[in-house]
Amino acid sequence: MTDELDDLIDDLHAEAQRDRPDADTPDVGIVMGSDSDLDVMMGSETGRGGAYDALVDELGFAEVTDYDDPPEERFTFETYVVSAHRTPELMYAYAETAEDRGIDVIIAGAGGKSADLPNMTASIAYPVPVVGVPVQEKSVDSVIGMPQGAPLTAVDAGKSFNAALSAAQILAREHDELRDRLVDYHEGLKGDVARVSRDLHELGTPGFKDRRG
């Protein structure tokens, strides 16, 4: 292994040995097989929302980049690139230390026909729940193909936004504040539909299309 990889693995194990308060540890861990998956996993400027958009913009999470200086926000997440095929040692270290590092749920995304990261992470991190994200359509069968007794929740290809909402729903069973944020988000969606419906009805189809265009 390279020195950089050794150091990263050592850091994960060292963090697992620390006894930090729950409020100071990331609630959600986000891992992806490659930084080329970033636009799908976190969201892109093309307008398709990702896990980052859901957690930060909609639910008020903050990203942890320094364990010794966590954000002030109560709900947080961390992000790593963890390749199941190129760095299996890192994948194993991340998953086996997740619970001891305070992670309550993991979102794992991978692409290609051999999208093994979500599956392997779920197996190693058990019983920490894992939400799998197939980064591409051809990754779906690989991500959802877990045998009986090896649970993995998964979303449709590219839907990391929904994966983040699912992760937040899991956390919300223990945190009323987060439950309220989820309810507020959902109520906002219903309000959006109602406004669009009224505009379409009152403007008529041509007028609605002209205004939208």
JOUR-V291847 format. One record per backbone hydrogen bond with DSSP energy under -1.0 kcal/mol. CO is the residue of the C=O (numbers start at 0). NH is the residue of the N-H. If there is no record, write none. Layout:
BEGIN
co/nh
CO/NH
CO/NH
END
This chain:
BEGIN
co/nh
1/5
2/6
3/7
4/8
5/9
6/10
7/11
8/12
9/13
10/14
11/15
14/17
20/23
21/24
26/103
26/104
27/77
28/106
29/79
30/108
31/81
33/36
34/37
36/40
37/41
38/42
40/50
41/52
43/46
47/43
49/53
50/54
51/55
52/57
53/58
54/60
61/76
65/68
74/61
75/26
75/27
76/63
77/29
79/31
82/86
86/90
87/91
88/92
89/93
90/94
91/95
92/96
96/100
97/102
98/101
104/28
105/130
106/30
107/132
108/32
109/134
113/115
115/119
116/120
117/121
118/122
119/123
120/124
124/127
128/105
129/152
130/107
131/154
132/109
133/157
135/138
136/139
138/142
139/143
143/145
146/149
152/131
155/158
157/159
158/162
159/163
160/164
161/165
162/166
163/167
164/168
165/169
166/170
167/171
170/173
174/178
175/179
176/180
177/181
178/182
179/183
180/184
181/185
182/186
183/187
184/188
185/189
186/190
187/191
188/192
189/193
190/194
191/195
192/196
193/197
194/198
195/199
196/200
197/201
198/202
199/203
203/207
204/208
205/209
206/210
207/211
208/212
END
